[in-house]
């Protein structure tokens, strides 16, 4: 990987996660403050991201693999998404906000898998090089979180305005990225009838591959609690500059991202992934037990949760996928994780928070034990059924 390519792809990651980090962490606080003091509304809003991830990433992945260069498709999605987020930021009721926010998520959700697939296409050794590129996404998230806290924007619509502006900037930037033409279109008989390629089915016939994907999807169910309600929780218990302090999770993410190749070379994949799945339950148990030290420890565990499950699995899955199907498969994984799993997790989190809100007081200890138990159960399932690296498909 040349230094210029490293810079170009790193800048792409920075913008991708800056615009996400600006609005995503504080959205729950904004909704509770301005659109209705109801945890179920927060769950519905975050559920929109899951609905979108269930619908558009796979379809956009097919378009990128068969019909439209990835960099152009990314540009279109970011521009239209910026328009929708700009509209959502101006709405005064939850219904009108959701009317703009849902289309925004439909446009933004596919950019994650398209972004990753584009990087994998242009990196000579993704397993070693992608973490060094992706780490700049964590930097972008941290910068956004510090900015939102420094200017006391956590309960305002301004983070959405900032993200909308970054969407327009990224739309233009994507047009400057290396040309990434569809590879599937070069294959004989690449028609819509062959979108569900037999090679995809072959991947899922391998037990270990299927167990990994299923557990990865299930882990996003307890993940819905973290993204939807940790910021409101910190604000409820009087933690100042909560969004900035939550970036501790991205600091740990950055460190572990850089060392991921070291871990995967020295330890079996099973143990790296298992430690990540266990961390999902441990972080919520620490929040339930309470105390300042455990609270910061739970936030810092974000790096273990994300890097040792989602990122390690993403790189592993890419290594198993034929070049002509990389965007399609990454889109399908996004459907299972950010889509189906997050949809269930967001609504479950909203229901649990509403159930344990009595007399206007949210009982956080009871709330956090629910995802803690779920996380440990998922880790147990993975540990029992995942055994070895599946053989690479031809």
C-alpha positions in Angstrom: 0.0 0.0 0.0 1.5 3.4 -1.1 1.5 6.3 1.3 -0.9 8.2 -1.0 -3.4 5.3 -1.0 -3.1 5.0 2.8 -3.9 8.7 3.2 -6.9 8.6 0.8 -8.5 5.6 2.4 -7.8 6.9 5.9 -9.4 10.2 5.1 -12.5 8.3 3.8 -12.7 6.4 7.2 -12.3 9.7 9.2 -15.2 11.3 7.4 -17.4 8.2 7.5 -17.2 7.8 11.3 -17.0 11.5 12.1 -20.4 12.2 10.6 -21.8 9.0 12.3 -20.2 9.8 15.7 -21.6 13.4 15.7 -25.2 12.4 15.8 -25.4 8.7 16.8 -24.2 8.8 20.4 -26.3 11.8 21.4 -29.5 11.0 19.4 -31.2 9.4 22.4 -30.6 12.4 24.6 -31.9 14.8 21.9 -35.1 12.8 21.5 -35.8 12.5 25.2 -35.2 16.3 25.6 -37.2 17.6 22.6 -39.4 15.0 20.9 -40.8 13.0 23.9 -39.6 11.7 27.2 -40.3 8.1 26.2 -37.6 5.4 26.0 -39.7 3.6 23.3 -39.3 6.6 21.0 -35.5 6.2 21.3 -35.8 2.5 20.5 -37.9 3.3 17.5 -35.4 5.9 16.2 -32.5 3.6 16.5 -34.6 0.8 15.1 -34.7 2.9 11.9 -31.0 2.3 11.4 -31.7 -1.4 11.8 -34.6 -1.4 9.3 -32.4 0.4 6.8 -29.5 -2.1 7.3 -32.0 -4.9 6.7 -33.1 -3.4 3.3 -30.5 -1.4 1.5 -26.9 -2.7 2.1 -27.3 -6.0 0.3 -29.1 -4.3 -2.6 -26.5 -1.6 -2.9 -23.7 -4.2 -2.6 -25.2 -6.0 -5.6 -25.3 -2.7 -7.5 -21.6 -2.1 -6.7 -20.6 -5.6 -7.7 -22.7 -5.7 -10.9 -23.6 -2.2 -12.2 -22.2 1.0 -10.6 -18.6 1.9 -9.6 -18.4 1.9 -5.8 -17.0 5.4 -5.5 -19.9 6.9 -7.5 -22.5 5.0 -5.6 -21.0 6.2 -2.3 -21.1 9.8 -3.6 -24.8 9.6 -4.5 -25.8 8.0 -1.2 -23.9 10.6 0.9 -25.3 13.5 -1.0 -29.0 12.4 -0.7 -28.4 11.3 2.9 -27.1 14.7 3.8 -30.4 16.3 2.4 -32.5 13.9 4.6 -30.5 14.5 7.8 -30.7 18.3 7.2 -34.5 17.9 7.0 -34.7 15.7 10.1 -32.8 18.3 12.2 -35.5 20.9 11.6 -38.5 18.9 12.7 -40.3 19.6 15.9 -42.3 16.4 16.4 -41.2 12.8 16.5 -43.4 11.8 13.6 -42.1 14.5 11.2 -38.5 13.8 12.4 -38.9 10.1 11.7 -40.3 10.9 8.2 -36.9 12.3 7.3 -34.7 10.2 9.5 -35.8 6.8 8.2 -35.0 7.7 4.5 -31.6 9.0 5.8 -30.8 5.7 7.4 -31.8 3.9 4.2 -29.2 5.9 2.3 -26.5 5.9 5.0 -26.6 2.2 6.1 -25.1 0.8 2.8 -22.1 3.2 3.0 -20.4 1.1 5.7 -20.2 -2.2 3.7 -19.5 -0.3 0.4 -16.7 1.6 2.2 -15.1 -1.6 3.6 -15.4 -3.4 0.3 -13.8 -0.5 -1.6 -10.9 -0.6 0.8 -10.5 -4.3 0.6 -10.4 -4.1 -3.2 -7.4 -1.7 -3.2 -5.4 -3.0 -0.3 -2.8 -5.7 -1.2 -3.0 -7.3 2.3 -6.3 -6.3 4.0 -5.7 -8.4 7.1 -2.6 -6.3 7.9 -3.3 -3.0 6.2 -7.0 -2.4 6.8 -6.7 -1.9 10.6 -4.2 0.9 10.0 -6.6 2.5 7.7 -9.8 1.9 9.7 -8.2 3.3 12.9 -8.8 6.8 11.4 -12.5 6.1 11.6 -12.1 5.9 15.4 -10.2 9.1 15.3 -13.1 10.8 13.5 -15.6 9.4 16.0 -13.4 10.8 18.9 -13.1 14.2 17.3 -16.8 14.4 16.8 -17.6 13.3 20.4 -15.2 15.8 21.9 -16.6 18.6 19.7 -20.2 17.8 20.7 -19.3 17.8 24.4 -17.0 20.9 24.3 -19.7 23.0 22.8 -22.5 21.5 25.0 -24.5 20.2 22.0 -25.6 16.9 23.4 -29.3 17.7 23.6 -29.5 19.9 20.5 -30.1 19.3 16.8 -26.7 20.8 15.9 -24.9 17.4 15.8 -27.2 16.4 13.0 -26.4 19.6 11.1 -22.7 18.9 11.5 -23.2 15.4 10.1 -25.3 16.7 7.2 -22.5 19.1 6.3 -19.9 16.3 6.5 -22.2 14.1 4.3 -22.0 16.7 1.5 -18.2 17.0 1.9 -17.8 13.2 1.8 -20.0 13.0 -1.3 -17.6 15.2 -3.2 -14.6 13.4 -1.7 -15.8 10.0 -2.8 -15.6 11.1 -6.5 -11.8 11.4 -6.0 -11.3 7.9 -4.7 -9.6 5.2 -6.8 -11.9 3.9 -9.6 -13.6 0.7 -8.3 -15.6 -0.8 -11.2 -18.0 -3.7 -10.8 -16.2 -7.0 -11.1 -19.3 -9.1 -11.4 -20.4 -7.4 -14.6 -17.3 -8.9 -16.2 -18.5 -12.4 -15.7 -20.5 -14.2 -18.3 -24.2 -14.3 -17.5 -24.0 -11.8 -14.6 -27.8 -11.1 -14.5 -30.2 -10.2 -11.8 -31.3 -13.8 -11.6 -27.7 -14.7 -10.4 -27.5 -12.1 -7.6 -27.9 -15.0 -5.1 -24.7 -16.6 -6.2 -24.1 -20.3 -5.4 -20.7 -19.3 -3.9 -22.6 -17.4 -1.2 -24.6 -20.5 -0.4 -21.3 -22.5 -0.2 -19.9 -20.1 2.4 -22.9 -20.7 4.7 -22.8 -24.4 4.3 -19.6 -24.4 6.4 -20.7 -24.7 10.1 -18.0 -22.6 11.6 -18.6 -19.8 9.1 -22.4 -19.9 9.8 -21.9 -20.0 13.6 -19.6 -16.9 13.4 -22.1 -14.9 11.3 -25.1 -15.9 13.5 -23.3 -15.1 16.8 -22.1 -11.8 15.3 -25.7 -10.9 14.4 -26.9 -11.9 17.9 -24.3 -9.8 19.6 -25.8 -6.7 18.1 -29.0 -7.3 20.1 -27.3 -6.4 23.4 -25.3 -3.8 21.4 -28.6 -1.9 20.9 -28.6 -1.0 24.6 -25.2 0.6 24.5 -25.7 2.9 21.5 -29.2 3.8 22.4 -29.0 4.4 26.1 -25.5 4.8 27.5 -25.4 8.6 26.8 -28.8 9.2 28.5 -27.6 7.0 31.4 -24.5 9.0 31.9 -26.5 12.2 31.7 -29.1 10.8 34.2 -26.4 10.0 36.8 -24.8 13.5 36.4 -21.7 12.7 34.4 -20.5 15.9 32.7 -19.4 15.9 29.1 -20.8 12.4 28.6 -20.2 12.3 24.8 -16.6 13.2 25.2 -16.1 10.6 28.0 -17.7 8.0 25.8 -14.9 8.4 23.3 -12.7 6.4 25.8 -14.3 3.5 24.0 -12.9 4.7 20.7 -9.5 5.2 22.3 -9.4 1.5 23.3 -10.8 0.7 19.9 -7.9 2.5 18.2 -5.2 0.7 20.3 -6.7 -2.8 19.8 -7.3 -2.1 16.1 -3.6 -1.5 15.5 -2.7 -4.6 17.5 -5.3 -6.9 15.9 -2.9 -8.4 13.3 -0.6 -9.2 16.3 -3.3 -11.0 18.1 -4.6 -12.9 15.1 -1.1 -14.1 14.2 -0.4 -15.4 17.8 -3.7 -16.7 19.0 -6.4 -18.9 17.3 -9.2 -17.0 15.8 -11.6 -18.8 18.1 -10.1 -17.3 21.2 -9.9 -13.8 19.8 -13.5 -13.9 18.8 -14.6 -15.6 22.1 -13.0 -12.9 24.2 -14.9 -10.3 22.2 -18.2 -12.0 22.7 -17.6 -12.3 26.5 -16.8 -8.6 26.6 -20.3 -7.8 25.4 -21.8 -9.3 28.5 -19.1 -8.1 30.8 -19.5 -4.4 29.9 -23.2 -4.4 30.8 -22.5 -6.3 34.0 -20.0 -3.6 35.0 -22.6 -0.9 34.3 -25.2 -2.8 36.4 -22.8 -3.2 39.3 -22.2 0.6 39.2 -19.4 2.7 40.5 -17.2 5.2 38.7 -14.3 2.8 38.0 -16.6 0.1 36.6 -18.4 2.7 34.5 -15.2 3.8 32.8 -14.1 0.2 32.5 -17.4 -0.7 30.7 -16.9 2.2 28.3 -13.2 1.1 27.7 -14.4 -2.4 26.9 -15.9 -1.1 23.7 -12.6 -1.7 21.9 -12.6 -5.4 22.9 -16.2 -5.8 22.0 -15.9 -4.2 18.5 -12.4 -5.2 17.4 -12.4 -8.8 18.6 -15.8 -9.5 17.1 -17.0 -7.2 14.3 -13.7 -6.1 12.8 -11.9 -9.4 13.2 -15.0 -11.2 11.6 -15.2 -8.6 8.8 -11.6 -9.2 7.8 -12.0 -13.0 8.1 -15.2 -13.0 6.1 -13.6 -10.9 3.3 -10.7 -13.3 3.1 -13.3 -16.1 2.4 -15.2 -14.2 -0.3 -14.6 -14.3 -4.1 -13.5 -10.9 -5.5 -16.7 -10.5 -7.6 -18.9 -10.9 -4.5 -17.2 -8.8 -1.8 -19.6 -5.9 -1.8 -22.6 -8.3 -1.9 -21.4 -10.5 1.0 -20.4 -7.5 3.1 -23.8 -6.0 2.5 -25.4 -9.3 3.5 -23.4 -9.3 6.8 -24.5 -5.7 7.4 -28.1 -6.9 6.9 -27.7 -9.5 9.6 -25.7 -7.3 12.1 -26.6 -3.7 11.7 -30.0 -4.8 10.3 -31.8 -7.7 11.8 -29.9 -7.9 15.1 -29.9 -4.2 15.7 -33.6 -3.9 14.9 -34.4 -6.5 17.6 -31.9 -4.9 20.0 -33.1 -1.3 19.6 -36.7 -2.2 20.2 -35.9 -4.6 23.0 -33.8 -1.8 24.7 -36.6 0.7 24.3 -39.1 -1.7 25.8 -36.8 -2.7 28.7 -36.1 1.0 29.5 -39.8 1.8 29.4 -40.6 -1.2 31.6 -38.1 -0.2 34.2 -39.0 3.5 34.2 -41.2 4.0 37.2 -42.6 7.3 38.2 -40.4 9.0 35.7 -37.2 7.4 37.2 -35.2 5.0 35.1 -33.9 2.1 37.2 -30.6 1.5 35.3 -29.3 -1.4 37.3 -32.2 -3.6 36.3 -32.0 -2.3 32.7 -28.3 -3.2 32.3 -28.6 -6.8 33.6 -30.8 -7.7 30.6 -28.1 -7.2 27.9 -25.5 -8.6 30.3 -27.2 -11.9 30.4 -27.8 -11.9 26.7 -24.1 -11.2 26.0 -22.9 -14.1 28.2 -25.4 -16.5 26.6 -24.2 -15.6 23.0 -20.6 -16.1 24.1 -21.5 -19.5 25.4 -23.1 -20.5 22.1 -20.1 -19.3 20.1 -17.7 -21.2 22.4 -19.6 -24.4 22.1 -20.2 -24.5 18.3 -17.3 -22.6 16.6 -14.3 -24.9 16.2 -12.0 -24.0 13.3 -11.3 -21.7 10.4 -13.4 -22.7 7.4 -11.5 -23.7 4.3 -11.3 -20.8 1.9 -13.7 -21.0 -1.0 -12.3 -21.0 -4.5 
